[in-house]
Amino acid sequence: MMKNIYDMLHSACTANKDRVFFVRGGETYADLLKMVKQRAVMLARRFGVKKGDTVAILSGNTPEFIKSYFAITSQGARVLMLDTGLSQTEQLNMMQRTGCKLALAQTHYFIDGGPEMFDIETPDDEDESAFRAVDVTAGDIAMLSFTSGSTGNPKVVGLTHDNILSLGRGALFYKPVIHPGYIFYGFLPLYHIYGVVINIVAPLVLSGKLLLQPVLNPREFLADFQKYHPEVIPAVPRIWEAFYKKIIDGAKEKHVYTLMLVVVAMRGFLRAIGLGGVVRRVTRPIHEIFGGNTRVLVSAGATLKPTIRRFFERLGFVVGDCYGLTESTGPGYFNFAFRLPDGRMHYAGPLPGNELKIHNPDKHGVGEIWLRGNMVMPGYVGNDEANAAAFEDGWFKTGDLGLLDRRGRLVVKGRQKQVIVLDSGKNVYPDELADLYLQNDEILAAAVFEYTIGGKIVPYAVFQVKPGVTMARVALLVKASNMKIAPYKWVKHFAITEDELPQTSARKIKLFAVKEMLDAGAFTRQDV
């Protein structure tokens, strides 16, 4: 019976000792376990790391990050996951708030004025036989993450060993679609809960391989796809939107756009009448973009537009569209359509041991998303007030709005506090509108939010457009899109820019930052 993260690691590495884990370096599961033990011995001997201590990791995506994560937790210490994209002031504040004893960091992230810094990439030459796993219980805190930056009073999420173990056990549900030996592509930041889920825990428990990519450069991604042919590619919705537009643009340039849409839409019928070869000829070039061997695309970190999910599913990919938060150890709910071993189709659901419900739905079925189960954190660390507000009868109140469709798939409408309530009392959901306008190829990103014009509350949009796209052209696109929805939802006021809109580390658009830029005159404005 596994009771902590080290037990999970030891079990997986023992069962798969000769399998490759780190693809780029060729290290096996046995190598990973050895490296973890050596680092744990070093931490205990050199720095006196012990149960209850907090040790930060401040690093890009390297094998040393992962071995350090397991080494710290094996000693009963808590890993503080630091966002490399934050300012040093924010990072220092987080280390001070959590009583951080030591920071394992790449040298270019070293900070003065905080705890001792140690080069995370320093080789370990300790005797692994001296390793001793500390007695850690399932309820002990394993990792700490902040919900926001340093201003105000950001909340500290404390995830337990049991939360991580529950994630690992839950991931086994997807064995029918993610097979042993599959390569997981690892460009997502490991300090983010999504990176922990899909590039640390999932490959480990599903006997997979991990191809880490520390450089956030699309050219590097495409080169890796062609060289290593990964089967599982996780990304955030903005990346999938970019690939979607790249595929559409490529089809139009080759004058096969209409053919592609027809063949993809009729793929089932064409296969049934013996024309599967036509489907393969049309879809193969798209699969080749990802290396030709990709089976599973995973999206999380923000809301994946349903149109994007359906597009890739029709191309033959299995798409795992995840909803979750750091507070729920990541995947609180998965829209993940695949066939179970008994032949039934699975469309959506939480990982085993967890529940989701729509609280107090309106007449359209939209309500607040509540989560409960073994992956939900026990609470914010040292913040009774926040916990009282966040939990009710064991349910975690996410603050997000959504509904369940006829197949049980979750449709996220957006943050409760970001819903636009018009003067008429009607609700407008920004994510729904963003999805609508992003169906226009010339619009690369969309930020939709509440704004006051002429004393009235209206939905306002700021669009990132392709270079050279004019205001007049965008006005035509917006008018055409508006005809697909009820008039009260129409965006009649918008602005455009060719510059990338400000985003979080999870590639979510920062709406408040966009509004501030709009007020400061950073964008070209227009009324439809």
N, C-alpha and C positions, 0 to 999 in steps of 0.2 A: 504494500500500500504506500503510494507516494504521498509524502506530507509536505514537501517543499520543492523549490525550483531545482536545487541540485539533484534531488532524487530523479526528477524528470530528465535532466541532462544526462545523468549517469545511465539511466535505463536506455535512452535513445542511443547513446554512444556505444554502449555495450552490445546492443542488438545490431548496430550497423557499423561496427568498428572499422571494417575494411572499405566501406563506401566513401567516396569523395564527398566532403561537405563544402569546403571553400573551392569553388571551381577555378578561380584565377590562379591561385597558388598551388592547387592540387592537394591541399591538406585533407586528411580523412577525419571521420568522426573520432577515431582514436587519437589523432593529433589534436583535435579540438579539446578533448577531455584532458590530455596531458598539459596543454597550454593553460587551461583554466586552473588546474591544480598548481602549476608553477607560479602563476600570478597570485593565487590565493596565499601561497606560502610567503611570497614576497611581501604582500600587503600586511600579513600578520607579523612577520619578523621585522621588517624595516620600519613600518609605520604604526604597528600595534593596533591594526584595525580589528575591531571585535564586535560582538553582537550589539545592536542598537546604535552603532555609529552611522553617520551619514557621509557617504563618499560620492562626489560629483563626477560625472563624465561630461567632458566638453570636447567633442571630436566629430570629425566627419565619418563617413562610412568606411571603416577599416575592420579587418578581423580583430584587431586589438580592442575595439569597442565591445565586440560581442564576448570575447574571452574575459574582459574586465567586468562586464555586466554579470556573468555567471560567477566569477571569482568573488566579487563583492557580496552577492547574495548567498554564496556558499558559507560565508563567515557570519551570516546573520546581520550584516550591515545593510543599510538602505541606500539604493542607488538614486541619486538626484540627477534627473535627466535634464540637461541644460541645452537650450536652443542656441545653436551657434550663430544664428542670425540676429540675436538680441545685442543690445549695447553692453559694454562691460559694466556699466552702472547697474543695469538690470540683472546681469548675471551675478554680480557681487551681492546685490540685495537678496537674491534667491538663496545664495549660499549662507548668508548671515541669518536669514529667516529660519533656515532649517538646521542651524548649528553645524554646518559642514566641517568635517575634520580634515579632509584631503580632497584635492581635485586631480583626476587623471585627465590630462589634456594634451592635444597636439601643441607643439611649442608656439606656433603662431597665434594660439588662443590664450596664452598665459596672461594672467592678470595680477597686478600688484595690489596689496592691501587686503587680501582675503586669506583663505587657508593656504597651506603649502600646496604648491603645484608640482606635479610629477609628469614627465614626458610619457604619455600612454604608449608610445611606439618603442620604448626601451625594451630590448630583448630580455627575457627572463632566463636565468641559468640556475634556478633553484632546483633542489632535489624533489621531484614530485612525490617520492615516498614519504616525505615529511608532511604531506597534506592531511589535514583533519577537517572534515565537514562539521561545522557547529550544529548543535541540536536546535533546529529551527522548526517552529510549529506552523501549521497552515494559516493561522490567524495573524502571524507576525507581518508587519509592513515590509514589503520588498522594494518598492520603488516610489519615488515622489516626483510629481510633475505639477507645475503651476498652470492655472487656467488662463493667465494673462500676464502682461508685463509687470513692471515694478511700481507703476503709479497706483495710488489708492491703496486698496487692501486686497490684492489678488488671493484667490483661494488655493490651498495646497491639496492636491488629490493624493491620497495614500492608497496604493493598491497592494493587496496582501499576496503572500505566496499562494493562497488558495485561489485568488482571482486569476493568477497566471496559470495555475494548474487546471482550473476550470476551462480557461481558454484553450489549453492544449488538448484536454479531453474533448471539448466541443469541436475542435478542428478535425477530429477523426471522422466526424459525420460526413466529411467531404472526400473521404477515400475513394468513393466510386468515380470521382471526376479528376482528382489529383493523385496520381500514382507514384509509388516509390521511384526515386531516380529523377523525377521531374526537376528541371532547373528553375528556380525562382530568381527573377531579376531584382536586384537590390539597389536602386538609386534613391528610394525614399529615405528621408532622414531617420536614422535609427533612434534619435532622441524623442521622436514623435510616437504616440501610441500605435499609429498605423504601421510604422516601421518595426516596432516591437512585435506586433501581431504577425505581419506577413513576411518579415525578413529575419526574425529570430525564432519565434515559437513555432510557426506553421511548418517551415522547412524541417525543423528538428523532429517534430512528432510525426510528420508524414514521410519521413525517410527521404527527404529531398536534398537537393544541392542548392547552394547559394552563390550567385554571381554578383558580388558587390561592385557598385560603380560609385566612386566618391565624387565624380565630376558631373555637375548638373549642366550638361551640354547635349542637345538633341543629336548632334553629329556623333558623339561618343555612344549614345544609345543605339543609333542605327548601325554603327559599326559593330557593336557587341551583338546585336540581333543576328547579323549576317555571319559572325564568327562562331557564336556559341549556340544559337538556335534555342532560346529558352522556351519552356512550355508554359510557364506561368509569369505573366507580366502584370504587376500591380502599378497603379498610377492614380493621381488625383483627377477629378473631372476635367479640369482645365487642360490637362495633357490629352485626355481622350477627345475632347472637343477639337484640339489642334490636329490630332490625327484624322478625325472625321473630315475636317475642312481640307486637309491635305489630300485625302482620298477623293473627295468630291471634285476638287480643283483639277486633280490629275485626270479623272474620268472625263471632265469637260474638255480639257485640252486635247485629249485623244478622241473626242467626239463619240464616246461610248457611254456617256452618263445615262441617257434614257435606257439603253440596252441593259446597263448594270442594274438600274432600278427594277426593270421588268423581270429580269432573270432572278434577282434576289427575292422579289415578292412572290414569284411563282416557283421557287426552288423545290418545294415539296411535290407539286404536280409534275414538274419536269422530270424529277427523279422517278416518280411513279410510272411514267410512260417511257422510261428507258433513256432519258436525255440528261442523265446525271453528268455526263461529260461536258455538256454545255455549261452547267452550273460551275463545274471545276475550272473550266477555262476562264470564266469571268471572274471568279473569286480568287483564283490562285495568285495573280499578281498582288492582290491586297495582302494575302497571307505572307507573301514573300517579303513585304515591308518589315514584318516582325520576325523574319528568319525562316519562315516556312514550316515551323514545327510547333507553333504556339497553339495551345488548346484552351487556356483559361485566361481571361482578362478580369482583373479585379479593380474595382473603383471604390474609394472611400476618402474621408477627409473633408468632404463637402457633398452636396447633392448632385448626383449624376442625372442629367436631363433624360427623361424617358425616351425621347427621340433618339438620343445617342445610344442608349442601351439596346433599343430595338434594332437599330442599324447594324451594330456589331453582332447581335444574335442572329440576324438574318444572313450574315456573311459566314455563319458556321462556327463562331466562337461561343464558348460558354462564358457568360458574363456574370460575375459576382458583384452585385451592386450593394454595398454595405452601408448601413446607417449605424452610427455609434458615436460615443464620446470617450474621452479619457476616463470619465467617471464609470463607464460601463466596460472598462478594459477593451475598448474598441468595439467589435462587432455586436451591437445589441440586436440587430436584425439584418438578415441577408435576403435580398431578392436574387435568387440563384437557381435558375431553371436547369435541371438535369434529371436523368433517369436513374432511379434507385435500383438496387440489385434485384428486387422483386418485380421490376417492370413498371412500377408506378412512376409518374412524373412528380418531382418535387419542384415547387415554384418559389417558395419563400418561407421564412420562419426564423425564430431566434435559435441560437446554439442550444443544445440540450441543457436543461437545468435552468433555463431562463424564460421569461415571459415579457410580452409587450401588449399594452392595451391603449386604445384611444379613449382618453378621459373626456367625459362631458361633450360628446360630438354634437355638432349643429345639424341642421336638416340636410346638409350635404355630406355628412359623415366626417367632417373635419373637427378634430379636437386636439388636446395636448397629448403628446406621446409620453407614456409612462413606462418605465422598465423595472423589472424585479428579477432577482435570481443570483446565482453564485458568481457571476462576473461583475455585479454592481459593487462598487467600493463600499466599505463600511461607513465612510463619511469623510468630510473634509477634515484635515488634521488641525486640531486645536481651534475649531471654529463652530461652536455650538449653535450660534445664531444662524449661520448658513445651513447647517444640517437640519435645523428645525424647519427652515423654509423649503429645503430641497426634498424632504422625505415625508410621506404620508402612508401609514399602514404598511410600511415595508416597500412601498413603491417609490422609485426615484423619479421626480418630476423634471423632465428634460428641458422644458421651456420651448420645445419645438412643436410645431403643429403638423399634423398629417392625417391621412386616412388610409384604410386598407381597401384595395380593389377586390373584384370578384374572385381573384385567385389567391387572395391573401397577401398580395404584394404591397409593401409600404410605399406610399406616395408622400414625400415630405413637401410641405407647403412653405416652410421657412420658420424663422424664429418668431415666437409669439410677440415679442416686443418690436418686431420689424413689420408686422402686418399693417397695411395701410387702411385705416378706417376713414372712409369718406364722410363728408357732411351729411350724406343721405343715410349713413349708418351701415352701408354695404362694406364688406371686406374685400380687399384686393391683395393677392399674394405675390410679392415681388419675384420669387423664384419661378412661378408659373409664367409671368410675363417675360422674364429673362430667357426662359426656354423658347418661348414663341419667337422672339426677335432674333435669337441665335440661329434659327433655321435659315436665316439669310446668310449666304456665304460671305458677303462683304463685311458682315459684323463679326468681329473676332471675340468680343467680350461685352457683357452688358451688366451695368449696375442699376437696379431699379429700387427706388426708395420714396418715402413720403416727403412731400415738399409743399410749401404754401405759396400760392401765386394769386394775387388779387384778393387776398383774404380767404381763399378757399384751399382746402387740402386736395392735392392731386398726386397721381403717380408720376414720378419724374424718372427719366432714364439718361444715363451717360453711356455712350457706346464707344468702344475702341474699334476703329475701322481699319481696313486695309489701306496702305498708302495710295493716295490719289482719289479715294472715294469722296465725293463731294457732299455737301450738306443737302443739296437738292435731291441727290440720289438716295440718301438715307431717308429723307422725308417721304419719298415714294415707297420705299421698303416698309417703313413704319405704317403708312396708310394701308398698304396691302395686307400687312399682318393684322392690323386692327380689325379688319373685316371678318376675321376668323373668331372673334370673341365678342362678348356683350359690350355695348357702347360705354357702360360705366367704368369698364376696365381700361379703356383706351389710353395710351400714352399720347398726349398732345403736346407735351413740352419735353425737349431733350437737348442734349449737347453731344458733340463728337470730339474725338481726339485720335491721333495716330499713335500716341504713346501708350505704353502698357499701364493699366490701372493698378493702383497700389494693392498688394496682396499680403496675406499672412504666410507663414512658413508652410501651411497646408494648402497654399494656392487659393484660398478664399479671398474674394474681393473685400477690401476694407470699406464698407459703405460709408462710415462716418468720415473717413479720410477723403473719400470721393466727394462727399457733400461739402467738406471744408474747401477742397480745391475748386469746386463749382462756385462757391461763394466768393472765392478769391480771384475769380476770373481766369482760371487755368484752362477752360474749355471754350470751344465755339458753340454758342447757344442758338436754339431755333424753336419756334412754335409751329406746330403742324396746322 
